[in-house]
Amino acid sequence: MYQVVVIEKIFGKIEVNTYGFPTEQQRDLFKEMCEEDDVIVIAKDRIAVAV
């Protein structure tokens, strides 16, 4: 599982959202889409997932 943390300012308030993707390609596509927005994107390579 690949994780992306997005930090953005919405209506003057800082919001932190975390998204998980099953493949590295999906994570990279999401990061590319976020580049057009005024946000900070932090990507983590692999994370542990509880089964």
C-alpha positions as CSV (number, residue, x, y, z in Angstrom):
1,M,0.0,0.0,0.0
2,Y,1.3,3.5,-0.9
3,Q,0.2,6.5,1.0
4,V,-0.1,10.2,0.1
5,V,-0.6,13.0,2.7
6,V,-2.1,16.2,1.3
7,I,-1.9,19.4,3.3
8,E,-4.1,22.3,2.1
9,K,-5.7,25.5,3.3
10,I,-9.5,25.4,3.0
11,F,-11.5,28.6,4.1
12,G,-8.5,29.7,6.1
13,K,-8.1,26.4,8.0
14,I,-5.3,24.0,7.5
15,E,-6.6,20.5,6.5
16,V,-4.5,17.3,6.4
17,N,-5.9,14.3,4.4
18,T,-4.4,10.9,3.9
19,Y,-5.1,8.7,0.9
20,G,-4.0,5.1,0.3
21,F,-3.3,3.5,-3.1
22,P,-2.7,-0.2,-3.9
23,T,-0.1,0.6,-6.6
24,E,2.8,3.0,-7.0
25,Q,1.4,4.1,-10.4
26,Q,-1.9,5.1,-8.9
27,R,-0.1,7.1,-6.2
28,D,2.1,8.8,-8.8
29,L,-1.0,9.7,-10.9
30,F,-2.7,11.2,-7.9
31,K,0.4,13.3,-7.1
32,E,0.5,14.6,-10.6
33,M,-3.1,15.7,-10.4
34,C,-2.4,17.5,-7.1
35,E,0.5,19.5,-8.7
36,E,-2.1,21.8,-10.3
37,D,-3.6,22.7,-7.0
38,D,-2.1,24.9,-4.3
39,V,-1.4,22.0,-1.9
40,I,1.6,20.2,-0.2
41,V,1.9,16.5,-1.1
42,I,4.0,14.1,0.9
43,A,4.3,10.6,-0.4
44,K,5.3,7.5,1.6
45,D,6.6,4.5,-0.3
46,R,5.1,1.6,1.6
47,I,3.0,1.5,4.7
48,A,1.9,-1.4,6.9
49,V,-1.7,-2.4,6.5
50,A,-3.6,-4.3,9.2
51,V,-5.2,-7.5,7.8
